[in-house]
Amino acid sequence: MRSIYVDDDLQAIRDQVREYVERELVPNVEQWEEAGEVPREVLDEMGKLGFFALRIPEEYGGLGMGHIASVVFAEEMGRSTSGGTSITVLVHTDLATPYVTNFGNQEQKARWLPKFASGELITAIAVTEPDAGSDVAGIRARARRDGDGWRINGTKMFITNGGFADVVFVAAKTNPDVKGSRGISIFAVEKGTEGFAASRALDKMGWHASNTAELVLDDVWVPDSHLIGEENEGFYYIMENFQNERLALMGAAIGEAQKAIDLTLDYVKEREVFGEPLWEKQAVRQRLAMRQAEVDAGRELVYKAAWLTDQGEDSVRLVSEVKALVGELVNRVVYDCVQFHGGMGFITESTIERMYRDARIASIGGGATEVMLEEVAKRL
Ligand SMILES: Cc1cc2nc3c(=O)[nH]c(=O)nc-3n(C[C@H](O)[C@H](O)[C@H](O)COP(=O)(O)OP(=O)(O)OC[C@H]3O[C@@H](n4cnc5c(N)ncnc54)[C@H](O)[C@@H]3O)c2cc1C
């Protein structure tokens, strides 16, 4: 069902991305799940097709579009049936590159954005640490002034694209004397910088096609020109960027949920049980109808939150509601979809089994449901 927030131009983008995802991604994702990453040539091609340019300003080689475009794109990536494939791309387009788009200076924008838009450089964002995830203010990575730059030490955990990204935006404390959220800054660290290494790729329940790394920063030096925005303002940048992140993640979750329902509809209309297709069982079709109703409602809410953010309004409450609601919803959807696939839904070679595993992170990553509900509750 087309959202009232999606105009003809956005629909044309959706059609183009959907066609590409069906033709080039869906038939290959199983291979990438096994390999543990999406081949760089695929990212190169997506960059050439302009898929990474939607949110990059026009003067830097992008299309300068808003959050709604991101959600359209994320929804279609979600239909790839591989959460690992879509997150590899969305981390670059919506979680990491906005640090330069929104907070970088002119020189940084000119240096990096055209290459982010074309896919020549792929990015990652490193906030989480072994002892600090939900509580961003609790990070321990430390950056100290050293000559014309900064020396960074610390460990980052669960970093998507961390093992291969060309530029990683790293959050570190620049003023540990202030309590809580102040005193954090963001630095761009380039692949190959001395002392910067991905120590290990982490095995996961799902998202097998994405590289998730632990990163070690051992006396890494970066010049002043790699400080993003203002010193000590990093916490606010992270909080603001969570809006991008959560909208894209939940756009993808809606795409995943819809694809899971579509696959299940095909299955239950074919599969015969007690002499008739499963679809003839009222209990089955009503449950799927209810899940579809929830996905339609969730989709409109994601788009409304994206629209509100594009208007420059304070959308933290609505985006948090969306993250809590849709992160849980996609899990409910894939749970029922596995149920109606019967034993086949439990078998690794079935697509729905992968989608079930991939969905689990939706209520944890980028702000756990409970953390989101606290954001909502604060505003009630
Ligand atoms: C596959 C994967 C990829 C990731 N990619 C990235 C990335 O690219 N970059 C990055 O920086 N991070 C990344 N993360 C980190 C992710 O965002 C964190 O895992 C998430 O924010 C939760 O933090 P945590 O794991 O430390 O859980 P914790 O903060 O330890 O929380 C554990 C649980 O406690 C509960 N909880 C937490 N706070 C509250 C509260 N206030 N009230 C009630 N209950 C609460 C929630 O249920 C939560 O799930 C990734 C994680 C995974 C698993």
PDBQT file of the ligand as one rigid body, heavy atoms in Angstrom, charges set to zero:
ROOT
HETATM    1  C1  LIG A 401      25.045  -6.927  14.900  1.00  0.00    +0.000 C 
HETATM    2  C2  LIG A 401      25.237  -5.629  15.587  1.00  0.00    +0.000 A 
HETATM    3  C3  LIG A 401      25.670  -4.526  14.872  1.00  0.00    +0.000 A 
HETATM    4  C4  LIG A 401      25.892  -3.311  15.526  1.00  0.00    +0.000 A 
HETATM    5  N1  LIG A 401      26.420  -2.242  14.825  1.00  0.00    +0.000 NA
HETATM    6  C5  LIG A 401      26.855  -1.147  15.500  1.00  0.00    +0.000 A 
HETATM    7  C6  LIG A 401      27.587  -0.115  14.828  1.00  0.00    +0.000 A 
HETATM    8  O1  LIG A 401      27.801  -0.171  13.616  1.00  0.00    +0.000 OA
HETATM    9  N2  LIG A 401      28.060   0.924  15.565  1.00  0.00    +0.000 N 
HETATM   10  C7  LIG A 401      27.843   1.033  16.912  1.00  0.00    +0.000 A 
HETATM   11  O2  LIG A 401      28.303   1.994  17.519  1.00  0.00    +0.000 OA
HETATM   12  N3  LIG A 401      27.121   0.071  17.579  1.00  0.00    +0.000 NA
HETATM   13  C8  LIG A 401      26.645  -1.011  16.909  1.00  0.00    +0.000 A 
HETATM   14  N4  LIG A 401      25.940  -1.994  17.554  1.00  0.00    +0.000 N 
HETATM   15  C9  LIG A 401      25.657  -1.823  18.979  1.00  0.00    +0.000 C 
HETATM   16  C10 LIG A 401      24.183  -1.700  19.318  1.00  0.00    +0.000 C 
HETATM   17  O3  LIG A 401      23.672  -0.454  18.934  1.00  0.00    +0.000 OA
HETATM   18  C11 LIG A 401      24.064  -1.989  20.823  1.00  0.00    +0.000 C 
HETATM   19  O4  LIG A 401      24.220  -3.400  20.965  1.00  0.00    +0.000 OA
HETATM   20  C12 LIG A 401      22.773  -1.536  21.429  1.00  0.00    +0.000 C 
HETATM   21  O5  LIG A 401      22.742  -0.137  21.480  1.00  0.00    +0.000 OA
HETATM   22  C13 LIG A 401      22.565  -2.088  22.845  1.00  0.00    +0.000 C 
HETATM   23  O6  LIG A 401      23.706  -1.841  23.621  1.00  0.00    +0.000 OA
HETATM   24  P1  LIG A 401      24.374  -3.057  24.455  1.00  0.00    +0.000 P 
HETATM   25  O7  LIG A 401      24.543  -4.186  23.530  1.00  0.00    +0.000 OA
HETATM   26  O8  LIG A 401      25.572  -2.544  25.148  1.00  0.00    +0.000 OA
HETATM   27  O9  LIG A 401      23.277  -3.436  25.508  1.00  0.00    +0.000 OA
HETATM   28  P2  LIG A 401      23.115  -2.835  26.970  1.00  0.00    +0.000 P 
HETATM   29  O10 LIG A 401      23.243  -1.361  26.933  1.00  0.00    +0.000 OA
HETATM   30  O11 LIG A 401      23.998  -3.590  27.887  1.00  0.00    +0.000 OA
HETATM   31  O12 LIG A 401      21.599  -3.200  27.268  1.00  0.00    +0.000 OA
HETATM   32  C14 LIG A 401      21.184  -4.573  27.383  1.00  0.00    +0.000 C 
HETATM   33  C15 LIG A 401      19.677  -4.613  27.430  1.00  0.00    +0.000 C 
HETATM   34  O13 LIG A 401      19.241  -3.969  28.620  1.00  0.00    +0.000 OA
HETATM   35  C16 LIG A 401      17.991  -3.356  28.413  1.00  0.00    +0.000 C 
HETATM   36  N5  LIG A 401      18.120  -1.930  28.788  1.00  0.00    +0.000 N 
HETATM   37  C17 LIG A 401      19.108  -1.067  28.472  1.00  0.00    +0.000 A 
HETATM   38  N6  LIG A 401      18.857   0.161  28.971  1.00  0.00    +0.000 NA
HETATM   39  C18 LIG A 401      17.670   0.058  29.614  1.00  0.00    +0.000 A 
HETATM   40  C19 LIG A 401      16.854   0.983  30.341  1.00  0.00    +0.000 A 
HETATM   41  N7  LIG A 401      17.211   2.276  30.464  1.00  0.00    +0.000 N 
HETATM   42  N8  LIG A 401      15.692   0.531  30.883  1.00  0.00    +0.000 NA
HETATM   43  C20 LIG A 401      15.335  -0.768  30.760  1.00  0.00    +0.000 A 
HETATM   44  N9  LIG A 401      16.045  -1.676  30.077  1.00  0.00    +0.000 NA
HETATM   45  C21 LIG A 401      17.202  -1.270  29.515  1.00  0.00    +0.000 A 
HETATM   46  C22 LIG A 401      17.636  -3.549  26.938  1.00  0.00    +0.000 C 
HETATM   47  O14 LIG A 401      16.759  -4.651  26.818  1.00  0.00    +0.000 OA
HETATM   48  C23 LIG A 401      18.968  -3.867  26.304  1.00  0.00    +0.000 C 
HETATM   49  O15 LIG A 401      18.829  -4.666  25.143  1.00  0.00    +0.000 OA
HETATM   50  C24 LIG A 401      25.658  -3.202  16.920  1.00  0.00    +0.000 A 
HETATM   51  C25 LIG A 401      25.187  -4.311  17.627  1.00  0.00    +0.000 A 
HETATM   52  C26 LIG A 401      24.998  -5.515  16.990  1.00  0.00    +0.000 A 
HETATM   53  C27 LIG A 401      24.552  -6.694  17.799  1.00  0.00    +0.000 C 
ENDROOT
TORSDOF 0
